[in-house]
Amino acid sequence: MGSAAELAAAALMILGFPALMVAALVPSVYAFAAAAAVTYLADHYLHRKGSYLINRLSTVRAGLSIRFLIRQLLLVLLLARLSLADNLLYYGAIACFIAFYGLQAPHGALVTLIRNRRRMPVATRNVDLKSRIRIPDAPPRRLLDRSAEKILHLDLFAVTGILVAAALDTSVYGYAGIGLTVALGSLYVLALMPYVRGRRIPPNAEKVLAAVDDWLAAYKPETVLYFSGSKDSAYQVNMWLETMEQLDTRPLIILRERVILQNLAPTTVPVICVPGGVHLMNLDLSNVRVALYAANVGKNIHLLRVPTMKHVFIGHGDSDKLASVNPFSKVYDEVWTAGRAGRDRYAIADVGVRDDDIVEVGRPQLASIQGWKGVPEGPRGGAADGYCPTVLYAPTWEGWDGNPGNTSLVLAGENIVKKLVKADPPVRVLYKPHPFTGTVSAQAGAAHRRITALVEKAAVERAADARFTADTAAQAKAELPRIEARLAELSGSSGSGDKGDEAEATRDGVVDVEKHEEIARLRGEWNEAYWRSFPTYEHRVITGAEPRLYDCFNVSDAMVSDISSVVSDFIASGKPYAVTDSAELGVEEFKRQNTAVRAAVILSNSAKELGGLLDAVRDPSADLLAGDRTELKRYLLGPDEPTSIEQFNGAVADLARKADARNVGQRAHTAGGAAEEAEVANALPGQRRSATGETDGVTAG
């Protein structure tokens, strides 16, 4: 149901309809009015919440329109039981509900027609279609948003008027309500009609596709990031947006699902969403030389079939998971990995990917992670005896399979946090759980709440500890609301637009580069002000999108986590880290199975080994794994120089040259074949020429 409130609303709605019937049979106008109000309100609440029950009811023939019709029929029954069957109001009510039900057919048809006509065959961002085709404004949002629910609720006037008329024994209120319901329903239908004709209709698919091809011919994209997936996989393409913005070649992003476009992060790169495979295959991509794929999905075939470009699997992370060595990867011309570790994974897996086709390009996404310079010396407002190091606890979530090794939260989380908050010399704890924590396992959710309470209690106790002196900058606290207000203004979240749909977003979806850059700058300012807005010794629970995980990396001196991409990314910082062996495989087996933990302090569920991590943070001479971390970082992520984005751009350029060489060769081969055919055609009558040009002496007689 989603929540206790939704469950209560569902129960009220389900029980409300039998109550309506009882009230109609008794009969009782006031009981009927009360039950009707309950069903109206509960139904509306569940729709606003998008409740699972609402979706299920429609599959068992108890959908929205049926529920309204039943309530209307029960009202007619109430009038009959009140001995009003001979009253003109009784017949007016029946006529009203028949007419009102009849209005729903043209209303539904118009809404469907408008939405279908305004659904673009190709939706775009940062593509100038406005100068090439005319795309009219969308109808006002109030007309199409939740349209079925809106027109059905217009029966409230008739239902209310009839109930008031029955209670007061005067028909005037009933006639007024009936008139309002029919009139407003008719006006709603009439208001939709202009949007299905004339200049209110967007161009047809042929004209839109022609305009896109015209833009492609002018823009001449050279490198494409191609992606297909579900709504939940949008992060896999979002992680590559900044890299695409930094390419030396002209970039383009091609998406296959509208839901991915809706969840795409802001970018300056042109984006084309092409749901139809035929439409994609007909696009003019003749200038593209390199196609990058972030996921192995079936729809990749629609672009893989194009031979004039080279195809590369870049993935969406670097880990020891089986997905990182999918046998499907051998369909690509090359596979790009972060470092030597990725190459070795394919060699060990032996899935048909040749070593010559693997290129190490680093991880451009990790460029914002700052390297470790060691714990600074001297007091900084922390404990009286000097700087208070920061340890980040960033456990992953419980996963779908119930494996105890997925997360440390349930078996080790409280032990880890208790030891950290009681550490002496003291450290600061930042607790940033995975956003999916508790969505599958109630135990994980309960552990998360207990850990949150531990951290918050420790923060209160530390604030009262005389060893710590507040170093909060009041100015930073004052800056945060100002920056947030400006960000909301720039992002458009401070206003509520009255209209807008896919067609309009395609027409007006060209990013304002200056605004985009200002948002990026303001996010940096917000992050800096956030960390300055509270003492450097204060324990903190961090949830939500901001501050980001990498920002937490940069203010931390060490991290405790679980097996996930979080560990692989943190290695880029070079800082000490610990990983929990929650499944109790044992240190050697744990390291054998997981490359990323080979330079980590391995924790048991008791977290008794945590002292080794804290010693390394406080005293560089006690950091026995520093050399191993440096070696592992290079093995997993490649060298620091040249930078990863330089390596990535170099790989793109090399592959583009290979694509050009292939295309030149094909043109030469085609030209040679044409010349040979001409030579054969000009040979002496009755003779055939062999490939060497010699006649075979066979005549045609």
N, C-alpha and C positions, 0 to 999 in steps of 0.2 A: 504493500500500500504506500510505502514511502515514508510515512510518519504516523504518529498516534492521532494527530488532527485529521489526516486523510481517512484513517480507519473509522474514526467517529463520524465524519461526514458521510462516508459510504453507508454506515449502519443506519444513520438517520434517513438517508435518501431511500434505501431499500425498505425500511419500515414505514416510511411516509406514505407510500402508495397504498398498502393495505389499510392504513389509517384513513386515507381519503375515501376508500370504498365504504368503510364502516360509517364515516361521517355522512356520506351521501345516502346510505340506507337508513340511518337512524330516523330522520335526517337532522343535521345540525349545521347551520351556516357558519357559526363561529368555529366549531371544531374543524370543519372543512377548510376554512380560511387559514387556520393555524397550521394544519397539515400541509396545505399547499405552499405556504410560506417556507416551511422547513424543506420541502422538496426542491423548490426554486433555489433557495440559498445553498443547499448542500450540492446540488447539481452544478451550480455556477462555480462554487469553490473547487470542486473536483476537476472541472474543466480548466480552470486557471492554473491548477497544479499539474495538469497533464497526467492525472492519475491512471494507473494501470487498469483499475476497475472500469473506467469509462471506455477504454479501448476494448476490454473483454465484453462489455455489454452489447456493443455494436455487432459482435460476431454471433451473438445468440438472439438476434432480432429484438433487442431491447435498446436500440440506439437512441440518439438524442430526439429525433423527430417523433419516434414512437412514444417516448415518455411524455412528450408534450401532448400528443394526441390522446393518450390514455387519460391524462389529467382533464383535458377538455371534455371527453366523453363522460367522465365521472361527474363533471359539473352539470352536464345535461341531465344525468341521472338524478342529481340533487334537486334540480328544478322540477323534475317529474314527481319525486317523492314529496316535494313541498306543495303538490297539487297545482302547479303552475303550467301544466301541460296544455291548458286551453288559453294561456296568456300569450299575447303577441311576442313578449320577451323570449318565451321558450323557442318559438320558431326563428326569432331573430338570432338567438345564440347559435342554433343549428346552422343557419345560413352563413353566419359569420365564420364559424369554424371550418365549414366546407370551402368557403371562398378563400379564407386565410391559408388553408392547406393547399388549395389550388395555386396560390401565389408562389408557393415554395418551389414549384417546378420551373417556372421561368427564371426565378431568382437563382436557383442552383445552376441552371443551364448557362445563364449570363456570367456568373462568377467563374465557372469552369472554362467557358470560352475566352474570357478576358485573360485568365491565368495562362491558358495554353498559348494564346496568341502573343503574350508578352514573355513567354519562355524562349530565350534565345537558343539557337542551335549551337552557338559558341558564346560563352560569357568571358569577359576579359577584365583585366586591371592594367593600368598604365599603357593602354593601347589606344591610339587616337582614332576612334571610329566616328566621333562626333562630326568631324569635317568631311566624312565620306558618305555617311548615311544619316537619315533623319530618324531619331528615336524619340518618340513623344514622351511627355511626362507620365509617370505612373498615376493611376487613379488614387485619390486620397486614401490613406491607410485605413481610415475609419470605415470605408465601404467594403474592403476585402478582408481585413483582419478579423478572424473569428466570425465570418459572415453568417454561417448557418445558425450559430448560437444567437447572434444579434437579431435576425429576423424572427426566430422562434419566440424570443422574449418579448416581441411586440404584442403577443397575446395577453400580456399582463394587464393592459388597459381594459380589454374586454372581460377578462376573468375578474378583475377587481370591481369593475362597474357592475357586472351581473351579481356578484356577491353582495355589494352594497345595496343594490336594488332589491335583492331578496330579503336582506335584513331589515330594510326600512319600508318595505312594501310599496315602493314607488319605482316605476320603470325608467324614469328619465336618466338615472345614472347608468343603467345598463345600456341604453341606446347610445349614450355619449361614449362609453367605453368601446362598444362595438364599432361605432363610427371611427374612433381614433385608430383602433387596431387595423381595420381594413384600409383606411386612408394612408396610414404610415407604411403599411406593407406595400401598397401600390406605389407610393412615392419612392420607396427603397428600390423597387424593380425599375422604375423610370429613371432613377439616378444612375443606374448601371448601364443603361442602353447606349449613351453616347460613346462609351469606351469600346464598342464592338464595330464601329464603322468609321469611315472617313480618315482624317488625319490623326485620329487617336490610336490607330493601329500601327504597331511597329512593322518594319519591312519583313518580307518573307525570308525563309532560310536561304534561298539562292542569293538574294542581295546581300545578306549579312555575311555569308561565306565569301562572296566576291570582295566585299570591303576588307575582310580579314586578310585575304590573299594580297590585295592591293597594299595593305599596311606591311605585310611580310616582305613584299618585293621592295618596298622603300627602306625598311629597317635592316634587312639582310642579317637575320640572326645567325650566329656562328656556333654557339654552344647552348645546348638545351638540357635543362633538368626536367626529367620526365617522372611523373608520380601518379600512382593509382592506389586507392586504399579506402578504408572506412573512416568515419568521423574520428574515432579514437586514435587513428594513426597519423593525424595531421602533424604531430610533433616531428615525425620523421622527415617531412619536407621542410618544416619551419627551421630545423637546425642547419639547413644548408643555405638559407636566404642570404645571410651576411656574406658567405663565401661567394655566392653568385654575384653579389654586388661588387665584389673586389676582383672579378675576372678581368683580364686584359682584353678578352674578346667580347663581342656583343652577345649578352646572355638572353635567354628566353626560358620561361617555365611553362611546361605543358602539364595540365592536370586533367584527370578523366572523370572526376566526380564533383558535382556541384557542392556537396557538403564539405569537401576539402577546401574549395574556394572560399566558402563562408567562414571557415576556421583558419584560413591562412593569415599569418602575422603580417603586419604592414611591411612593404618592401618597395624599392624603387625599380625593381626588375619587371619588365613586361610579363604578364601572365595571361595564358589562354587556357580556358577550360573547355575541353571538347568531349562531351559525354559519348557521342556517337562514333563508333569505330570507322564507319565509312567516311564520315566527315573528316576525321583525323587523317585517314589515308589519302584524302583528296587535297589536303592543305599543301601549299607550296613551301616546302622546307628544303629546297634545292641548295640553299646557301649554308645549311647546317653541316658542320664537319664532325662535331663530337656530341654524342648524346650520353647523359649521365643518368643512371638509374639508382634510386635510393632504396628500392625494395624489389624483391622477386615476386611478381604477381602475373597472373595470366594475361592481363591486358597489355603487358609489355610487348607482346608479339606484334601489335599494330604499328609500333615504331621500329622494332627489331628487323622487320622485313625490308627496311629501306637500306640498300647497299651503299649509297653515296656517303653515308656518315659512319663513323666508328662508334661502337657501343661499349660503354664502361659501367661496371657495377661498382658503386661507391659505398653502398650500404647506409645504415643509419646508426652506426655505433661500432665499437671495436671490443669484442669480448670473446670468452672461450665457449660461448653457447654454440650449439649445433647449427643454428641459423647463420652463423658467420662462415660456414663452409658448406653451403647448400650446393648439391650437385648441379642445380639449374645454372649456377654461375658460369659453367663452361660455354653457354651460348653467347657470352659477350666476347668482344675482341680483346678486352683487358679487364682485369680486376685490380682495383686500387685499394691498398691497405695502408694503415698508419705507419707501421714499422715492420721490422723483420718477423715479429711474432705472427702477424697475419699471413705472411708467406709460409712460415713453418706450419701453421695450422692446415693449410691446404695440402702441403706435402704429406703430413701425417694422415689426414683424412683420405687422401688418394681418391678424390671424386672426379678426376678428369681435367682439372684446371692445370695447365702447364706452367711451370715456373717462369718460362720466358714471357708469359702473358700477365704476370703480376708486377705491379709498379708500386713502390713505397712513396707515399706523398705526405705523410704526417696527418695531423688532425687540425685543420684550419680553425675549427670551432673553439679550440682551447686557447686561442691567442690571448684572450682576456684574463687567463689565469696567471697570476703573478708568481714568480719564483721565490723561494724562501731565502731570506738573508740572515736567518737566525733570530733568536729572541733578543730584542734590544736591551741594553743595560740601563740601570738607573730607574728611579721611581717615575711612574706616569699616572699617579692618582689611584693606583691599585693598592696592594698590601703595603704596609709600612716598610717592609724589607725589599721592595723593588717591584719590577714589572709583573703583572699577573697574566700569564700565558692564557691563550684561548684554545679550548678543545671543542671541536665540532662533533656532535653525535648525529649522524645522518643515516639511520637505518632504512632499509628498503621495506616494501610492503610484504604481506603474507603470501601473495600469489594465489593461483587458482587450484593448485593441486594438494594443498595442505602439508607440503614437505616442511618439516621443522627446520631444515637448513636454509629456507628462503629468507627468513628475517630473524634478527636477534631480539626483537621486541619482547616476545612472549617468555623466553627462557632466560635471557641474559640482560634485557634492557634495564630493569630496575637495579640490578647489581652494578652495571656499568655506571649509571648516573649517580648512585649512592656513593661509589668510590670517588667519582670525579668531584662531586660537591663537597666531600669531606677531605679532599686531598690536602696535604700539608708538605711543602708550601702550597698555597692555594692556586687554583686555576679557575678561569671563567668557563662556563658551559653554555654552548649554543645547541639547542635541540631543534633540529629541522627534520620532521618525519616526512615520508613519502605521502603525496596527496591522496593515494588510494588506501592508506592505512585504515584497517577496520571495515572495509567494504565487503570483505568475504568472511573474515574470522572475527567472531565476537570477542574471543580471547585477545586477539591483537588490538582491537579497539579498546578493551578494558585496560590492557597494559599501557597503551598510549595515554589514556586519561590519568593513570597512576603516575606515569613518568612526568607528564605535564604538571601534575600537582607537586611532585617532588622538586622540580626545577623552580616553580613559582614560590614554593615555601622557602627554598634555599635562597632565592633572590631577596625575599623579605628579611630573612635573618642576616644576610650579608649587608643589607642597607643599614642595619642597626649595629653592625660590628665596628668598633672604634678603630680597627686596623685599616679600614678603608675610608678614603676621603673622596667626596664627590668631585668629579671633574667634568660634569656635564656643561656643555655650552648652551646657555639659554637661547642664544641667537639661532643655534641649529634647530631647536624645537620650534622656534617661530618661523623658520624658513620652510619647514615641511608643508604646512597648509598652503602657503603661497605657491610652492612648486606644484603641489597636487592640484590646486585649482587651475593653474595654467595648463597642466597636462590634460585635465578633463576638458578644458576649453579647446585645446588643439585636437584632441582625439574625438571630439564631437559628443562626448558622453554627458556634457552639461545641458544639452538640449534634447528635446524629443521630437524628431521630425515627424511630420504628418503624413509623409508619403515616401515611396522608394521601394523598388523591387530590383530583380536581376537585370532587367533591360536598362533601367535608369542607372544602376550601379556600373553597368558596362559603359554607358555613355559618359558618365561623369567620373569614372574611376581612375583618372590619371592623378597620380600622387603629386602633391606639392612638395618638391624636393627640399625647399627651405624649411617648410613645416616639419618634414620628416627628420631633417638634421637637427632642428630645434628640439624635437621630442627626444632624440637620442642624447642630446646635450643635457636636457633637463632630467632625464632618467639618471644620468651620471651624477648630477648635482643632488638629486633626491637621495641616491644611495650614500653619497658622502655625508649629507646632512643627517641621514638616519643613524649612521654609526656614531656620529658626534652628539646625537641627541640624548644619549644615556651614558653612564659611567663605563669605562673600559673594563671594569671588574664585574659588571652586573650580569648575572645569569639571564638567559633569554630563551623563550620558546618562539620559534619563527615558523609561521604557517603562511599559506597564500603564495601568490606569484612573486611578490616583492617583499624583501630583497631576494634576488635570485640565488640559486645554489652556488654559482661561481663567485658571487659577491661574498658569500659566507666562507668560501675557500680562502679568499684573499685576506680576510681579517682574522683567520684562524692560524694557529701555530701547529696544529695536529688534528687528525680526524679519526673517529671510530665509526666503522660502517660494516656492511655486509657485502656478499658477493653480488655485484651489480656494476653497471657502467659508471656509477658514482666513484668507485675505487679507481677504475682505469683513468677517469678524468682527473682525479685528485693527484695521481702520480705525476702529472704534468707540473705540479707545483714544487716537487722535490721535497716536500715536507714529510715528517714522520707520520705514519698511519698504522692503525690496528684494524684487523678484520676478525669477526667472531666466527668460530667454527661451531655453529649452533647444532649441527647434525652430529658433532663429536666424531668426525672421521679420524682425528689424530693429526698432529702437525705435519708429518711427512706426507701423508696421503692427501691432506688438504692442499698442500703446496703443489703436489704432483698434478692434482686435478684442476687447479686454478692458477694460471700463470701470474695473474695480477697480485697475488698475495706472497710472492716469493721474497719480497723485501719488506713485508709487514710484520708487526708484532701479532702473533696469533693468540686470540683470546678464547678461553674455554667459557662455558656458560656462567661460571662463578666470577669471571673477570679478574681473577687473582693475578694475572700476568700484566695488568694495566700499569703497574709500576714501571715496567720497562719503557713504555711509551712516554710516561711523564718524565722519567730521567732523561730521555733523549731530547725532550722539549726544553728542559731547564739547563742542561749542560751538554754542549756540543761534543765534549770528550767522551760522554757516556752514550753517544749516538752510534751504536755499533753497526747499524744497518745503512748508514749514509752512503757508503760506496755501492752497496747492493741496490739502493734506490736509483742512483745515477745510472747504473748499468741497465736496470730494468726499464727505466724511463726511455732510454735510447732504444732498447729492444722493442718496446711496445709502441712508441710514438715517433721513433726516428730521431735524427740529429736536430739540435736547436738551430743550426746554421747550414744551409740557408733556411729562412723561415718556412713554415708549413705552407703559407699562401704562395710563396715563391716557388716551392716545389710543386704545388698544385697547378699553378699557372704554367710552369714548365712542362708538366705532363700533358696538359691540354694542348699546348703548342706542338709538342712532339707528335701527338696522336692526330692533330689536324693536318700536319704535314704528311703523315701516312695516308690519311684519307684522300688528300689532294693527289698524292702519288698514285694511289689506286685508281682514282677517277681519270687522271691523265692517261694511265695505261689502258683503261677501258675505252677511252675515246680513240686512242691510237689503234687499238685492236679492232674497234668497230670500223674505223676509217680504212684499215688494211683489208678487212673483210669485204667492204664495199668495193674497193679497188679490184680485189680478186674476182668478185662477181662480175664486174664490168669487163674484166679481161676474158673471163669464160664466155660471156655473152658475145664478145667480138671475135671469138675463135672461128676458124674455117668451118663452113657448114659441113655437118656430118661428122665432126670430130669433137671429142671431149678432151679437156685438158686435165691433167692430174694436178695435185697440189704443187708439184715442182715445175709445172708449166709445160711438161712434155705431152704430146698428143698420144692417145692410146690406140689410134688406128682403127677404132670401131666406127663404122658409118651408121647412119640412121636409116639406111634403106631397109 
